[in-house]
Amino acid sequence: MRKLLSFKQHVPFETLGGKVIGFSPSLWENKLIISRGSNDGVRKKMPVISYNGARVGRVDYVGSSSSQVSLIYDPEFVVGGIVQRNESRTIGVVKGQLNNDEINIMEKISWDADIQKGDIIVTSGFSNNYPKGLPIGKVQEIKSDNYGLSQSADIKLFSSIHTIEEVLVITDF
């Protein structure tokens, strides 16, 4: 919890800490339940991060004292990503994969984009849904897509469902 509180002092937006109190019982849903709800100011679609600042997901359902968070590796979860390296700044769309809670796919990367194994991918901030610069993961592998017209990359996620005990809900950015 100290790590979480220490991180909270360094983020440039308003956050609200919460504990993970449950997980979806279904294998078809990639969700967790946190100990904060509408009584605490949580609203639908608020971003959720881990103590190390890594993207965890977004709030999908809000109860009075708890909320359900859709996790970043859910196949229906999509977020704009950008290479953190200043020389590149390559953009793409990061999506979850079915039955894989460690690797996401970054798609729609230009065929001539400068993306390399080991690059850090962060949120792009091109939409109003997520702040810019939240860490997502690290490029593991780059593949040619669409008959060579584009590229995709396997992204090893920084957050793991197996180690998440506390989260921060971003309430204002």
N, C-alpha and C positions, 0 to 999 in steps of 0.2 A: 504494500500500500504506500510505503514511503517513496518508492520509485514513481508510482502514479502521481502522487502529490508533487514531487519534485518536477516531473514532466509538466504538470499543469501550470507551474509557475513560468515555464518557458514558451508556451504556445501563444501565438498572437491572436487568439480568438477566445471567446467565452466557452467554457466547458462545464460539464456536470459529471462527476464520478458516479459509477454504479458498479454493483457486483453482479457477476453472472450467477443466476439462480436456477437455471435449467436449460435444457436443450430440446429441440423438437423431437418427439418420439418417433416420427416417421423418417424412414430412410430417403423419402422423396423430397423432403423439405430440409433446407440447410439454414436453420434458424437457431438463435439462442434467445433466452429470456433474461432480461436484466431487471434489477431492483429499483428502477426509476420509471415513473409514469407521468400522467397529466398533472397530478398534484405537485410534481416537482418542476413542471414547465416543459416536459418533453412533448414534442409534436412529431407527427408522421413525416418521414423523409429526412429527418435530421441525420447527419453523418455520425458514425461511431468509429472511434480509434482505440488502439491498445495503448498500454503504458509507454511503449517505445515510439509512439506516434504513427505506427503502421495502420493502414486502412483495414478495418474489420468488416464494415458493412453500413447499412442504413436502417433506421427505424421504419418498420412496416405497419405495426399495429401498436396502439397506445391504450393501456388500461389506466385506471386511476393510480395504481401503485406499482405497476410493472409494464414493461414494453417488450415487444417481439422485434428482434433484429434479424434482417435478411443478411446472410454472410456473403462476403466478396467472392467466394468460390461457387456460389449458386449459379447455375447456367443462365438464369434470367437476370443476373446482376451485370450491368454494363456501366463502365465509367471511362471517360477520356483519359488517356495516359500520355505522358511525354518523357523523353529521355532527359535525365537530369544533367547530363554532361553538356557544358556550355557550347562546345564545338558542334554538337549535333542538334539538340532540341527537336528530334524526330517525334511526330505525334502518331497516335493510333487509338484504337478502341480496345479496351481490356475487358475480357469476358471470362466468366467462370466456366468450368467444365463439369459434366456429369460424372459423379463418383471419383472426383479428384480434389481433395482439400488442400493440396500443396502447390499445384501449378495452375495458373491462368494462361489464357492465350491473348496476345496483343495482335489484333488484326488491322487490316486496312492501312498497312504501312507501305509507303511508296516504294516501287521497285528499286530506286536508286538511293534510298534513304541511308543515312549514316547511323547504323545501329550495330552494336557489337556485343558479343558474349561478355557478361559482367557489368553491362550498363545498368544503372539504377533507374527504375521507372517510378514516376510520381504522378499524382493527379494533375491534369492539365489546367483545371480552373476555367475551361472554356464554356462551362454551363454555370448556371446559378445554383446548382444542386450541391456542389462540393467545392471546398476551398482549394486553391492551387498549392501544390507542393507536398501533399500527404504521401509518404512512402507507400508503395504498393509491393514491389519486389525487385528481383534481379534477373536479368536476361540469362537464360540457361542455354537456349538454342535458337537459331534463326533458320527459317525455312522459306523456300520460294512457294508462292501461292498463285492461283489463278493463271496457270500456264506462264509464269514468269512476269506477269503484269504487276504483281504486288508481293509483299513479304508478310510473314507472320513470325511471332516469337513466343517461345515458351517462357513464362515469367514465374520464377520460384517466389512464392509469397513470403513476406516478412512476418505476417501474423499466422499463428497456428491455432486451430480450434482446440487442440489438445493441451495448450498451455494458457489459454485465456481464462483468467479468474476475475479481473476487474477491467472496466472499459471507461472511456470518457465519451460522453455525448457532446458533440459540438453544437451549442445552442445559438451562436451568433458568429458570423464571419463576414 
